[in-house]
Amino acid sequence: MRRNWFRRFTGVRNRGINPQGFHVSQLKFYLLLLPLAVFMLLPIVFIFSSAFKPPDELYAYPPRFFVVNPTFKNFTDLFSKMSSSGVPVSRYLFNSVVITLVAVAASILVSSTAAYALSKKRFKLKQTLFAVNTVALMFVPIAVTIPRFLVIERLNLLDTFWVHILPGLAMPVGLFLLKQFMDSIPNEVIEAAQIDGASDVQIYWRIILPMIRPAIATIAILTFQAAWNNAETSALYVNTESLKTFAFYLSTLTTATTGANAVAGQGIAAAAALIMFLPNLIIFILLQSQVMSTMSHSGLK
Amino acid sequence: MKILRRNLVTLRLREALHGYGFIALWVVGFLFFTLFPLIETFHYSLNQVTVTAEGIRLDFVEWANYTRALFTDPNFIELVIGYAIETIVSVPIVLIFSMIIALFLNLKFRFKGLFRTIFFLPVIITSGPVIRELTAQGATVAPGIANTPAVAEFLTQLPRTLRNPVEYLLTSFILILWFSGVQILIYLSSLQKVDKSIYEAAAIDGASAWQTYWKITLPSLSTATLINAIYTIIALSHFSENKVIQYIYDQTYAVQGGIGYASAMAFLYFAVMILLLGIVYLFLAHQAKRERN
């Protein structure tokens, strides 16, 4: 019995012996995983519950986790602020949606093609490029804000739609993760395709991309968040109000109020955080099945 | 023979050209928006930078910004040391936690998919509005723990050098675990790539599960461990609530600080990060290499 437990623990899978459905012997997994899972869910529960908290609960000490008297006041405050602004909210939302969609698609294309080259092609600068990327990955992004501003200015991108999208395309984390995933695709698969007369583009599109779907979904979730939550670009590089993003708009609403009325500001911030967070959660739920399911039968051993 | 060789060369050249073709888009973006600004930042770090109405004025000051950060600034070094200790404490915890969870999630039981999803959730927690809201409300630390008499007593008994890491560990344990989403995924995917016949062979040879874990599972995860360690360090260092980053950011726009000084600090911080990565690499790369051979 003990041995069997260890064997399962260590990942030895004796196919056909394990029960397909629920069995009492699986109880121990739940005993360990359930509390941890609850614990992982807490932040989500927290963000939902704090958005509905009345001010006295937001400021309660010690902080209370669940909301006791849920109220929509935070949201009505937020919406009344929205309706009093000059540019309609839908404009910001539209900007954000378009920017996020384009940014996600384009950055997946850029980093996956680059990762394919770095992982499966042989050329001179390969090692250097990957090393440079890994080093760049480590550099603090905020320190390059001002030089980046100058580059953007020189490229005449200031105050345009593109400034939201272009700087984020060559995302070092994306390349790093995708390359690591591609490294584990056996070269034999690609050689077999080459023998069958597949071109590079075909190999990339028909073999590599389907095989690294979990990694791509992960990158998509990460880029989506980066693009959707990005308020900085609007603050730094964009002057025209109608080109700014929803994230920026919400951040102005919350910071403007914290100065004048800190108590109401906190509530509005909590409501805004929930509104900002919801798309992230939705994208996560949509894409996570890609991450989880394909990993197990992606044609690899 | 000669023809064959020439063919080989052109084939190789063609492959290289295709390689460059695939990576070209990325290189252009990288040069403009990452590498060039980075070099420019280094240039700034050697200057006193003043923003005037006409543009940016640079006065060359050699390494003065660096010496200021290292020897004069009372906050910077302390923050960086704090960061380094926190990272060294956090990385093994994240690695061990995510490995254990990945091992569990690789087993067969009901609702496995649901659990996998839940443990992947940190990916959307640690970035963006959630964590900002959580830290704003003080939910990432458990202040109560360090104040309970028994723990406080325990902490005062510890030697000074150990006290900070242990206290950090106790109060921020929750936060550390929320950094493990992608890591669990990487472990899971490399667990699934382990050849099952190796386990079968081991079982036939009478290896106990304990032995199997140490001799097969763990070594085959060593590459994943290295990747995860790098990823964890980077995630921790770029975390938006990271104190060093906030300090650098504040100094950029502070009167006594300035862009030059902030750039110098960013490079010093960068150097510390490289150092940490170097340590991790020394620990783990040896293992990873042995596995590959």
Interface residues (C-beta under 8 A of the other chain):
Chain A: R3 N4 W5 F6 R7 R8 F9 T10 G11 V12 R13 N18 P19 G21 F22 Q26 F29 Y30 L32 L33 L36 A37 F39 M40 L41 P43 I44 F46 I47 S50 L58 P62 P63 F65 L109 V110 S111 T113 A114 Y116 A117 L118 K121 R122 F123 K124 L125 K126 L129 V132 N133 T134 V135 A136 L137 M138 F139 V140 P141 I142 A143 V144 T145 I146 P147 R148 L150 V151 L155 L166 P167 G168 L169 A170 P172 V173 L175 F176 L177 Q180 F181 S184 D200 Y204 P214 T218 I221 L222 Q225 A226 W228 N229 Q266 A269 A270 A272 A273 L274 M276 F277 N280 L281 F284 I285 Q288 S289 V291 M292 S293 M295 S296 L300 K301
Chain B: R12 E15 A16 L17 H18 G19 Y20 G21 F22 I23 L25 W26 V27 V28 G29 F30 F32 F33 T34 L35 F36 P37 L38 E40 T41 Y44 I56 I101 L103 F104 L105 N106 L107 K108 F109 R110 G113 F115 R116 T117 I118 F119 F120 L121 P122 V123 I124 I125 S127 G128 P129 V130 I131 R132 E133 L134 A136 Q137 G138 A139 P143 G144 I174 L177 W178 V182 L185 I186 L188 S189 S190 L191 Q192 K193 V194 D195 K196 Y199 A203 S208 A209 W210 T212 Y213 I216 T217 I227 I230 Y231 I233 I234 S237 H238 I245 I248 Y249 T252 I259 A262 S263 M265 A266 F267 Y269 F270 M273 I274 L277
